[in-house]
Amino acid sequence: MTTTTTASDASPANSPATATAATPADLPRVRLDWTPLALAPVLALAALPLVGSPSTWLTLTIAGLAMGMIIFVVSSGLTLVFGLMDVLNFGHGAFIALGAYVAASVLLPLGAWVEAPSLMLNLAVFALAIVAAMVAAGAVGLFFERVLIRPVYGQHLKQILITMGGMIIAEQLIKAIWGPETIALQTPATFRGAVLLGDAAIEKYRLIAVVIGLVVFVAMLLVLNRTRLGLLIRAGVENREMVESLGYRIRRLFIGVFMAGAALAGLGGVLWGLYQQNITAAIGAQVNVLIFIVIIIGGLGSTTGCFVGALLVGLMANYTGFLAPKVALFSNIGLMMLILLWRPQGLYPVARR
């Protein structure tokens, strides 16, 4: 869970030398509220008697978890930026679309590697696509921060307007570079097919998405809560002047946070594009609705809340899509309304908001 750390936590004494000696382990621990973590298992168990068949329920559950993990990866970048920098970036979808198209530019020319029945070649081309997408999205994120975001720090309305304009321009640039047509994407050959668990068929790519989502979640928690870098960033959010007076350049750290958020969006674009098996320039704008539902459910800036919210959204979409396809169109909005009626600030509200 992303917790708020004050500048005094980063500097327990008045001297820089003492502040340097402080470690994240010295910080007071905040007890985790376990109630929201039980929501996903409760939702899954509640769906079992409605679905009826245990094998069908297991297939839907794994598919929902995989979808939730991909949504978490897509949302994690914006959660990071908003949670630590208080920036409402409605242009986040531009990084997602860019990541998907850069991945396509890698996967399509290397079609022989994609179609090869070799796990090593498939992993190599998949990793290459991910790295290229994250680097490209991170670079565009640097441009976004310097040109669009920096003049409007602390002004949420202007942030919304200017970043939405940035996303519209980015969509048009993508169409100009890659064309307006839909591009089909195929997962690598060894990622296709399914694994049988009893009578349940679990797609291999969904299992890969679950693993990647867990790695991103654990890495974010460790960096933010168990490293000096995370400590400095969180302290800088609370009291920038105090941290800068100790000799740390918070501006550079904030630029790094924004680039990391954009890079995570690029990674999410790769996963989402392969999940959908086709991409368009509007893929980012389409996912933006899910992203903001997840972030609102999670508590506006909470990493753990975003993770739980994404799992709930993924599970709800799959269960309702199977049981009542027409209800699936608005099921996630209904889920958000129910959670906000229970906890108006979200599952894990960030303290300063």
C-alpha positions, 0 to 999 in steps of 0.5 A, a space after each residue: 500500500 502506498 503510504 504518505 511520508 512526511 518530510 520529518 520522516 525523511 529527516 529525523 534530525 536537523 543535520 543532513 548527515 543524520 538524514 542520510 543515515 536514516 533508513 526506510 526500516 526506521 519509519 513507523 509502519 502503517 497497519 494494512 486494512 485487509 478488508 478490501 483484499 477480501 473483496 476479490 475472493 468474495 466476488 469469485 466465490 459469489 459467482 461460483 453458484 451462479 456460473 454452476 460448472 466449476 471448470 467454467 468458473 475456474 476458466 472465467 476466474 483465471 481470465 478475469 484475474 489476467 484481464 485485471 492484471 493487464 488493467 493494473 499494469 496499464 493503470 499503474 503508471 497513472 496511479 504512480 504519477 497521481 499518487 506521488 506528483 498529484 498530476 491528473 494526466 488525461 493523456 495517459 492513453 497516448 503512452 498506452 497507444 504508443 507502446 502498442 504501436 512500437 511493439 507492433 513495429 517490432 513484432 511484425 518485421 520479426 514475424 519469423 521469431 513470433 511464429 517460431 516454435 521456440 520458447 527462447 525466440 518467442 521470449 526474445 522478441 516479446 522482451 524486445 517489444 516490451 523494452 522498445 515500447 517502454 523506452 519510447 513511452 518513457 521518452 515521450 513522457 519526458 516531453 509531456 512533463 517538460 512541455 505540457 505538465 510543468 507549467 500547470 503543476 498544482 492546477 488540476 483543471 488545466 492539467 485535465 484540459 492540456 493533457 486531453 489535448 496532448 492525447 488528441 494530438 498524439 492520436 493524430 500523430 500515430 495515424 500519420 506515422 502508422 496509418 489509420 487502419 487496424 493492425 492485427 497482432 499475434 502472440 508468439 507461437 509458444 504463448 498460444 493455446 491453453 493449459 488444462 487444469 482438470 476440465 478447465 482450459 487456461 490460456 497461456 498468455 493470460 498466465 503470462 499476463 498474471 505473472 507480469 502484473 504481479 512482478 510490476 505490483 511487487 516491484 512498485 511496493 518495494 521501490 516506494 516503501 523499502 528503498 531510499 529513492 521511494 522515501 525521498 520521493 514521498 518526502 518530497 511530495 509532502 515538503 519539497 523545500 525541506 528535502 531540497 534544503 538537504 541537498 536532494 534534487 526533487 525536480 529530477 526525481 519527479 521527472 523520473 517518476 513521470 517517465 516511469 509512469 509513462 514507461 509502465 503505460 507503454 508496457 501496458 499497451 503491449 500487453 493490452 494490444 496482444 490481449 485484444 490481438 489488434 490495435 488502433 490509434 484510439 486504443 489508449 482512449 478506449 482503455 482510459 475509461 477503465 483506468 479511471 474506474 480502477 483508480 477511483 475504486 482504489 483510492 486516487 493514488 494508492 498502488 494497493 488500491 489500484 491493484 485490488 480495483 483492477 482485479 475486481 474490474 477484471 473479474 466483474 467483466 468476465 462473470 457478467 459477460 458470461 452470465 448477462 452480456 448486456 449487463 457487462 456493458 455497465 457492470 464496472 460502473 455499477 461496481 464503482 458506485 457500490 464501492 463508493 457508497 461503502 467507502 466514498 474515498 475508495 478502498 485505500 484513500 491516500 491520506 493527504 487527499 
